[in-house]
Amino acid sequence: MPDDDEDQPFVQRIGPIDVDWARSIGFYGGLAVAVAVEMIVPELALFIALVPLLKLLKRKRASIVEKFGAAVLEGAAKPLGGDAEEAVRPAWQDDEKDAKANGQAKAG
């Protein structure tokens, strides 16, 4: 789940992913508005919209082909803010963060 307690009510776990509904609506809604007012072309909006979903390919149990593809797409997304926190993210990433935080708290 998200790091900030204030975002907690807007995040829902659906199967193996966490969806931050507020950020997702803002992200995809903003893209839709940008296309509607012709600020960006639909093809660019589609690429931008797919970046968060394609980053889901980057997971521990992925094949080498999937990992390579995810790395290439991540590199292509860098100019578009590819390092920003995802609105749709694998749930296990948050579980791993929690486990690491608990492990560090116990060790200290």
DSSP file (Angstrom, degrees, kcal/mol; ACC not computed):
  #  RESIDUE AA STRUCTURE BP1 BP2  ACC     N-H-->O    O-->H-N    N-H-->O    O-->H-N    TCO  KAPPA ALPHA  PHI   PSI    X-CA   Y-CA   Z-CA
    1    1 A M              0   0    0      0, 0.0     7,-0.1     0, 0.0    97,-0.1   0.000 360.0 360.0 360.0 171.1    0.0    0.0    0.0
    2    2 A P        -     0   0    0      0, 0.0     6,-0.1     0, 0.0     9,-0.0  -0.182 360.0-127.8 -67.8 157.8    1.1    3.6   -0.3
    3    3 A D  S    S+     0   0    0      4,-0.0     2,-0.4     2,-0.0     3,-0.0   0.848  91.2  72.5 -70.7 -35.1    3.7    5.2    2.0
    4    4 A D  S >> S-     0   0    0      1,-0.1     3,-1.1     2,-0.0     4,-0.6  -0.700  70.7-149.6 -88.8 128.1    1.4    8.1    2.9
    5    5 A D  G >4 S+     0   0    0     -2,-0.4     3,-0.7     1,-0.2    -1,-0.1   0.811  96.6  64.7 -62.6 -29.1   -1.5    7.4    5.2
    6    6 A E  G 34 S+     0   0    0      1,-0.2    -1,-0.2     2,-0.1     4,-0.1   0.761 101.8  48.9 -67.9 -23.4   -3.4   10.3    3.5
    7    7 A D  G X4 S+     0   0    0     -3,-1.1     3,-1.8     1,-0.2     4,-0.4   0.624  86.3  93.4 -86.1 -14.6   -3.4    8.3    0.2
    8    8 A Q  G X< S+     0   0    0     -3,-0.7     3,-1.5    -4,-0.6    -1,-0.2   0.834  77.8  55.7 -50.4 -45.3   -4.6    5.1    1.8
    9    9 A P  G 3  S+     0   0    0      0, 0.0    -1,-0.3     0, 0.0    -2,-0.1   0.715 107.3  51.5 -65.7 -16.5   -8.4    5.6    1.2
   10   10 A F  G <  S+     0   0    0     -3,-1.8    11,-2.6    -4,-0.1     2,-0.4   0.443  92.5  87.9 -99.1  -0.9   -7.8    6.0   -2.6
   11   11 A V  E <   -A   20   0A   0     -3,-1.5     2,-0.4    -4,-0.4     9,-0.2  -0.849  52.1-177.6-105.8 132.9   -5.8    2.8   -3.1
   12   12 A Q  E     -A   19   0A   0      7,-2.4     7,-2.8    -2,-0.4     2,-0.6  -0.993  23.0-133.1-130.3 134.8   -7.4   -0.5   -3.8
   13   13 A R  E     -A   18   0A   0     -2,-0.4     2,-0.5     5,-0.2     5,-0.2  -0.768  22.3-177.0 -87.2 124.2   -5.7   -3.9   -4.3
   14   14 A I  E >   -A   17   0A   0      3,-3.0     3,-1.8    -2,-0.6    77,-0.1  -0.929  60.9 -57.5-123.0 103.8   -7.0   -5.7   -7.4
   15   15 A G  T 3  S-     0   0    0     -2,-0.5    76,-0.0     1,-0.3     0, 0.0  -0.437 122.7 -10.7  59.9-125.6   -5.4   -9.1   -7.6
   16   16 A P  T 3  S+     0   0    0      0, 0.0    75,-2.6     0, 0.0    76,-0.6   0.326 125.4  71.5 -89.7   9.8   -1.7   -8.6   -7.7
   17   17 A I  E <   -AB  14  90A   0     -3,-1.8    -3,-3.0    73,-0.3     2,-0.5  -0.915  66.8-138.5-127.2 153.9   -1.7   -4.8   -8.2
   18   18 A D  E     -AB  13  89A   0     71,-3.3    71,-2.4    -2,-0.3     2,-0.5  -0.923  19.6-158.3-103.4 131.5   -2.5   -1.7   -6.2
   19   19 A V  E     -AB  12  88A   0     -7,-2.8    -7,-2.4    -2,-0.5     2,-1.0  -0.957   9.2-154.6-114.6 122.2   -4.4    1.0   -8.0
   20   20 A D  E  >  -A   11   0A   0     67,-3.1     4,-2.6    -2,-0.5    -9,-0.2  -0.821  14.3-168.4 -91.6  98.8   -4.3    4.6   -6.7
   21   21 A W  H  > S+     0   0    0    -11,-2.6     4,-2.8    -2,-1.0     5,-0.3   0.877  79.1  51.6 -63.1 -42.1   -7.6    5.7   -8.1
   22   22 A A  H  > S+     0   0    0    -12,-0.3     4,-2.2     1,-0.2    -1,-0.2   0.943 115.3  41.4 -62.4 -47.8   -7.1    9.5   -7.5
   23   23 A R  H  > S+     0   0    0      2,-0.2     4,-2.9     1,-0.2    -1,-0.2   0.884 114.7  52.5 -66.7 -38.0   -3.7    9.6   -9.2
   24   24 A S  H  X S+     0   0    0     -4,-2.6     4,-2.8    63,-0.2     5,-0.4   0.928 110.6  46.6 -64.0 -45.2   -4.9    7.3  -12.0
   25   25 A I  H  X S+     0   0    0     -4,-2.8     4,-2.3     1,-0.2     5,-0.3   0.915 115.2  47.5 -63.4 -42.2   -7.9    9.5  -12.7
   26   26 A G  H  X S+     0   0    0     -4,-2.2     4,-2.1    -5,-0.3    -2,-0.2   0.922 115.6  44.6 -63.3 -44.5   -5.7   12.6  -12.6
   27   27 A F  H  X S+     0   0    0     -4,-2.9     4,-1.8     2,-0.2    -2,-0.2   0.971 121.9  34.7 -65.4 -56.6   -3.1   11.0  -14.9
   28   28 A Y  H  X S+     0   0    0     -4,-2.8     4,-2.2     1,-0.2    -3,-0.2   0.848 118.5  52.7 -72.3 -33.3   -5.4    9.5  -17.5
   29   29 A G  H  X S+     0   0    0     -4,-2.3     4,-2.5    -5,-0.4    -1,-0.2   0.907 108.2  51.4 -65.2 -41.6   -7.9   12.3  -17.3
   30   30 A G  H  X S+     0   0    0     -4,-2.1     4,-2.4    -5,-0.3    -2,-0.2   0.892 109.9  49.6 -61.7 -40.3   -5.1   14.9  -17.8
   31   31 A L  H  X S+     0   0    0     -4,-1.8     4,-2.2     2,-0.2    -1,-0.2   0.916 109.9  51.1 -63.7 -42.4   -4.0   13.0  -20.9
   32   32 A A  H  X S+     0   0    0     -4,-2.2     4,-2.6     1,-0.2    -2,-0.2   0.911 111.4  47.4 -62.0 -42.5   -7.6   12.9  -22.2
   33   33 A V  H  X S+     0   0    0     -4,-2.5     4,-2.4     2,-0.2     6,-0.2   0.916 109.7  53.4 -64.8 -42.2   -7.9   16.6  -21.7
   34   34 A A  H  <>S+     0   0    0     -4,-2.4     5,-3.0     1,-0.2     6,-1.2   0.879 113.2  43.3 -61.2 -38.2   -4.6   17.2  -23.4
   35   35 A V  H ><5S+     0   0    0     -4,-2.2     3,-1.5     3,-0.2    -1,-0.2   0.908 111.5  54.7 -71.7 -42.1   -5.7   15.2  -26.5
   36   36 A A  H 3<5S+     0   0    0     -4,-2.6    -2,-0.2     1,-0.3    -1,-0.2   0.865 112.8  41.3 -61.6 -37.2   -9.2   16.8  -26.5
   37   37 A V  T 3<5S-     0   0    0     -4,-2.4    -1,-0.3    -5,-0.1    -2,-0.2   0.273 115.9-116.7 -95.1  12.0   -7.7   20.4  -26.6
   38   38 A E  T < 5S+     0   0    0     -3,-1.5    -3,-0.2     2,-0.2    -2,-0.1   0.812  73.7 133.9  59.5  36.5   -5.1   19.2  -29.1
   39   39 A M  S   <S+     0   0    0     -5,-3.0     2,-0.3    -6,-0.2    -4,-0.2   0.821  78.5  16.7 -77.8 -33.8   -2.1   19.9  -26.9
   40   40 A I  S    S-     0   0    0     -6,-1.2    -1,-0.2    -9,-0.1    -2,-0.2  -0.955  88.0-106.2-135.6 156.3   -0.6   16.5  -27.8
   41   41 A V     >  -     0   0    0     -2,-0.3     4,-2.1     1,-0.1     3,-0.5  -0.500  32.4-115.4 -79.7 151.8   -1.3   14.0  -30.5
   42   42 A P  H  > S+     0   0    0      0, 0.0     4,-2.4     0, 0.0     5,-0.2   0.829 113.2  59.0 -57.4 -33.8   -3.2   10.8  -29.6
   43   43 A E  H  > S+     0   0    0      2,-0.2     4,-2.0     1,-0.2     5,-0.1   0.912 107.9  45.2 -64.0 -41.7   -0.3    8.6  -30.5
   44   44 A L  H  > S+     0   0    0     -3,-0.5     4,-2.6     2,-0.2    -1,-0.2   0.909 112.0  52.3 -67.0 -41.5    1.9   10.4  -27.9
   45   45 A A  H  X S+     0   0    0     -4,-2.1     4,-2.6     1,-0.2    -2,-0.2   0.890 108.0  52.2 -61.0 -39.4   -0.9   10.2  -25.4
   46   46 A L  H  X S+     0   0    0     -4,-2.4     4,-1.8     2,-0.2    -1,-0.2   0.922 109.9  48.0 -63.8 -43.9   -1.2    6.5  -25.9
   47   47 A F  H  X S+     0   0    0     -4,-2.0     4,-1.3     2,-0.2    -2,-0.2   0.940 113.6  47.3 -61.0 -46.9    2.5    6.0  -25.4
   48   48 A I  H  < S+     0   0    0     -4,-2.6     3,-0.4     1,-0.2    -2,-0.2   0.900 111.5  51.5 -61.3 -40.8    2.4    8.1  -22.2
   49   49 A A  H  X S+     0   0    0     -4,-2.6     4,-0.5     1,-0.2    -1,-0.2   0.826 109.5  50.2 -66.3 -31.8   -0.6    6.2  -21.0
   50   50 A L  H  X S+     0   0    0     -4,-1.8     4,-3.1     1,-0.2     5,-0.3   0.716  88.8  82.6 -80.9 -20.7    1.0    2.8  -21.6
   51   51 A V  H  X S+     0   0    0     -4,-1.3     4,-1.8    -3,-0.4    -1,-0.2   0.921  92.9  44.8 -53.9 -51.9    4.2    3.6  -19.7
   52   52 A P  H  4 S+     0   0    0      0, 0.0     4,-0.4     0, 0.0    -1,-0.2   0.887 116.7  47.2 -61.9 -35.4    2.8    2.8  -16.2
   53   53 A L  H >< S+     0   0    0     -4,-0.5     3,-1.1     1,-0.2    -2,-0.2   0.886 110.5  51.0 -72.0 -37.9    1.2   -0.3  -17.4
   54   54 A L  H >< S+     0   0    0     -4,-3.1     3,-1.8     1,-0.3     4,-0.2   0.791  98.4  66.8 -69.9 -26.7    4.3   -1.5  -19.2
   55   55 A K  G >< S+     0   0    0     -4,-1.8     3,-1.4    -5,-0.3    -1,-0.3   0.696  84.0  75.0 -67.0 -16.4    6.4   -1.0  -16.1
   56   56 A L  G <  S+     0   0    0     -3,-1.1    -1,-0.3    -4,-0.4    -2,-0.2   0.710  80.4  71.7 -66.1 -18.4    4.4   -3.8  -14.6
   57   57 A L  G <  S+     0   0    0     -3,-1.8     2,-1.4    -4,-0.2    -1,-0.3   0.736  76.8  88.5 -66.8 -21.0    6.5   -6.1  -16.8
   58   58 A K    <   +     0   0    0     -3,-1.4     2,-0.3    -4,-0.2    -1,-0.1  -0.646  61.4 129.8 -84.2  95.1    9.4   -5.4  -14.5
   59   59 A R    >   -     0   0    0     -2,-1.4     3,-1.4     4,-0.1     8,-0.0  -0.946  68.4-106.9-144.3 162.7    9.0   -8.1  -11.8
   60   60 A K  T 3  S+     0   0    0     -2,-0.3    -1,-0.1     1,-0.3     7,-0.1   0.880 115.8  45.4 -60.4 -42.1   11.2  -10.7  -10.1
   61   61 A R  T 3  S+     0   0    0     -3,-0.0    -1,-0.3     2,-0.0     2,-0.1   0.272  85.8 122.6 -90.9  13.1    9.7  -13.7  -11.8
   62   62 A A    <   -     0   0    0     -3,-1.4    -4,-0.0     1,-0.1    -5,-0.0  -0.367  67.2-107.7 -72.4 152.8    9.7  -12.2  -15.3
   63   63 A S     >  -     0   0    0      1,-0.1     4,-2.6    -2,-0.1     5,-0.2  -0.283  33.3-104.5 -70.9 166.5   11.5  -13.9  -18.2
   64   64 A I  H  > S+     0   0    0      1,-0.2     4,-2.3     2,-0.2     5,-0.2   0.844 123.2  54.1 -62.9 -33.6   14.7  -12.4  -19.5
   65   65 A V  H  > S+     0   0    0      2,-0.2     4,-2.7     1,-0.2    -1,-0.2   0.924 109.6  46.5 -66.3 -44.8   12.7  -11.2  -22.5
   66   66 A E  H  > S+     0   0    0      2,-0.2     4,-2.7     1,-0.2    -2,-0.2   0.913 112.9  49.8 -63.7 -42.6   10.2   -9.4  -20.4
   67   67 A K  H  X S+     0   0    0     -4,-2.6     4,-2.2     2,-0.2    -2,-0.2   0.907 112.1  48.0 -63.0 -41.4   12.9   -7.9  -18.2
   68   68 A F  H  X S+     0   0    0     -4,-2.3     4,-2.4     2,-0.2    -2,-0.2   0.941 112.8  48.0 -63.8 -47.2   14.7   -6.6  -21.2
   69   69 A G  H  X S+     0   0    0     -4,-2.7     4,-2.5     1,-0.2    -2,-0.2   0.898 111.6  50.3 -60.2 -41.6   11.6   -5.2  -22.7
   70   70 A A  H  X S+     0   0    0     -4,-2.7     4,-2.5     2,-0.2    -1,-0.2   0.893 110.2  50.3 -64.1 -39.7   10.7   -3.5  -19.4
   71   71 A A  H  X S+     0   0    0     -4,-2.2     4,-2.1     2,-0.2    -2,-0.2   0.903 111.1  48.5 -66.1 -40.7   14.2   -2.0  -19.2
   72   72 A V  H  X S+     0   0    0     -4,-2.4     4,-2.1     2,-0.2    -2,-0.2   0.932 114.1  45.9 -63.3 -45.9   14.0   -0.6  -22.8
   73   73 A L  H  X S+     0   0    0     -4,-2.5     4,-1.7     1,-0.2    -2,-0.2   0.874 110.4  53.7 -66.3 -36.7   10.6    0.9  -22.1
   74   74 A E  H  X S+     0   0    0     -4,-2.5     4,-0.9     1,-0.2    -1,-0.2   0.905 109.1  49.3 -63.6 -40.4   11.7    2.3  -18.8
   75   75 A G  H >< S+     0   0    0     -4,-2.1     3,-0.6     1,-0.2    -2,-0.2   0.900 110.6  49.6 -64.3 -40.7   14.6    4.0  -20.6
   76   76 A A  H 3< S+     0   0    0     -4,-2.1    -1,-0.2     1,-0.2    -2,-0.2   0.796 109.4  53.7 -67.3 -27.8   12.2    5.4  -23.2
   77   77 A A  H ><>S+     0   0    0     -4,-1.7     3,-1.8     1,-0.2     5,-1.2   0.643  81.6  91.4 -83.0 -15.2   10.0    6.7  -20.5
   78   78 A K  G X<5S+     0   0    0     -4,-0.9     3,-1.8    -3,-0.6     4,-0.3   0.885  85.0  51.3 -50.1 -47.3   12.7    8.6  -18.6
   79   79 A P  G 3 5S+     0   0    0      0, 0.0    -1,-0.3     0, 0.0    -2,-0.1   0.735 108.0  55.6 -64.2 -17.8   12.1   11.9  -20.5
   80   80 A L  G < 5S-     0   0    0     -3,-1.8    -2,-0.2    -4,-0.2    -3,-0.1   0.221 132.0 -88.0 -96.9  14.1    8.4   11.5  -19.7
   81   81 A G  T X 5 +     0   0    0     -3,-1.8     3,-2.1    -4,-0.1    -3,-0.2   0.846  66.3 164.3  83.4  35.4    8.9   11.3  -15.9
   82   82 A G  T 3 < +     0   0    0     -5,-1.2    -4,-0.2    -4,-0.3    -5,-0.1   0.596  69.0  63.5 -64.0 -10.7    9.4    7.6  -15.9
   83   83 A D  T 3  S+     0   0    0     -5,-0.3    -1,-0.3    -6,-0.2     3,-0.1   0.487  79.4 110.6 -91.1  -2.5   10.9    7.8  -12.4
   84   84 A A  S <  S-     0   0    0     -3,-2.1     2,-0.1     1,-0.1    -3,-0.0  -0.264  84.9 -85.7 -68.9 158.3    7.7    9.2  -10.8
   85   85 A E        -     0   0    0      1,-0.1    -1,-0.1     2,-0.0     2,-0.1  -0.424  51.3-114.4 -64.2 136.5    5.7    7.0   -8.4
   86   86 A E        -     0   0    0      1,-0.1     3,-0.2    -2,-0.1    -1,-0.1  -0.445  12.6-153.5 -76.0 145.2    3.4    4.8  -10.3
   87   87 A A  S    S+     0   0    0      1,-0.3   -67,-3.1    -2,-0.1     2,-0.5   0.757  95.7  38.5 -83.8 -28.3   -0.4    5.2  -10.0
   88   88 A V  E    S+B   19   0A   0    -69,-0.2    -1,-0.3   -65,-0.1   -69,-0.2  -0.991  83.9 161.1-120.7 119.5   -0.8    1.5  -10.8
   89   89 A R  E     -B   18   0A   0    -71,-2.4   -71,-3.3    -2,-0.5     2,-0.1  -0.968  46.1 -90.6-142.3 153.0    1.9   -0.7   -9.3
   90   90 A P  E >>  -B   17   0A   0      0, 0.0     3,-1.1     0, 0.0     4,-0.7  -0.425  32.3-137.8 -62.9 133.8    2.5   -4.3   -8.4
   91   91 A A  H >> S+     0   0    0    -75,-2.6     4,-1.7     1,-0.3     3,-0.5   0.824  98.7  66.2 -63.8 -32.2    1.3   -5.0   -4.8
   92   92 A W  H 3> S+     0   0    0    -76,-0.6     4,-2.5     1,-0.2    -1,-0.3   0.767  90.7  64.5 -66.1 -23.2    4.4   -7.1   -4.0
   93   93 A Q  H <> S+     0   0    0     -3,-1.1     4,-2.1     2,-0.2    -1,-0.2   0.932 105.8  43.5 -62.5 -43.7    6.6   -4.0   -4.3
   94   94 A D  H <X S+     0   0    0     -4,-0.7     4,-2.4    -3,-0.5    -2,-0.2   0.875 111.9  53.7 -68.3 -36.7    4.8   -2.5   -1.3
   95   95 A D  H  X S+     0   0    0     -4,-1.7     4,-2.2     1,-0.2    -2,-0.2   0.902 109.5  48.4 -63.4 -39.8    4.9   -5.8    0.5
   96   96 A E  H  X S+     0   0    0     -4,-2.5     4,-2.5     2,-0.2    -2,-0.2   0.893 110.1  51.4 -67.3 -39.5    8.7   -5.9    0.0
   97   97 A K  H  X S+     0   0    0     -4,-2.1     4,-2.5     2,-0.2    -2,-0.2   0.916 110.9  48.8 -61.6 -43.1    9.1   -2.3    1.2
   98   98 A D  H  X S+     0   0    0     -4,-2.4     4,-2.5     2,-0.2    -2,-0.2   0.909 110.9  50.1 -63.3 -41.8    7.2   -3.2    4.3
   99   99 A A  H  X S+     0   0    0     -4,-2.2     4,-2.3     2,-0.2    -2,-0.2   0.914 111.9  47.6 -64.0 -42.5    9.2   -6.3    5.0
  100  100 A K  H  X S+     0   0    0     -4,-2.5     4,-2.5     2,-0.2    -2,-0.2   0.911 112.0  50.0 -64.6 -42.2   12.5   -4.3    4.6
  101  101 A A  H  X S+     0   0    0     -4,-2.5     4,-2.1     1,-0.2    -2,-0.2   0.903 112.4  47.0 -64.0 -40.9   11.2   -1.6    6.9
  102  102 A N  H  X S+     0   0    0     -4,-2.5     4,-2.0     2,-0.2    -1,-0.2   0.885 112.2  50.5 -67.9 -37.9   10.2   -4.1    9.5
  103  103 A G  H  X S+     0   0    0     -4,-2.3     4,-2.0     1,-0.2    -2,-0.2   0.896 112.2  46.6 -65.9 -40.7   13.6   -5.9    9.2
  104  104 A Q  H  X S+     0   0    0     -4,-2.5     4,-1.6     2,-0.2    -2,-0.2   0.865 110.6  52.8 -69.5 -35.9   15.5   -2.7    9.6
  105  105 A A  H  < S+     0   0    0     -4,-2.1    -2,-0.2    -5,-0.2    -1,-0.2   0.891 111.2  47.0 -66.9 -38.2   13.4   -1.6   12.6
  106  106 A K  H  < S+     0   0    0     -4,-2.0    -2,-0.2     1,-0.2    -1,-0.2   0.876 111.4  50.7 -69.8 -36.9   14.1   -4.9   14.3
  107  107 A A  H  <        0   0    0     -4,-2.0    -1,-0.2     1,-0.2    -2,-0.2   0.803 360.0 360.0 -71.3 -27.6   17.8   -4.8   13.6
  108  108 A G     <        0   0    0     -4,-1.6    -1,-0.2    -5,-0.1    -2,-0.2   0.448 360.0 360.0 -89.7 360.0   18.1   -1.2   15.0
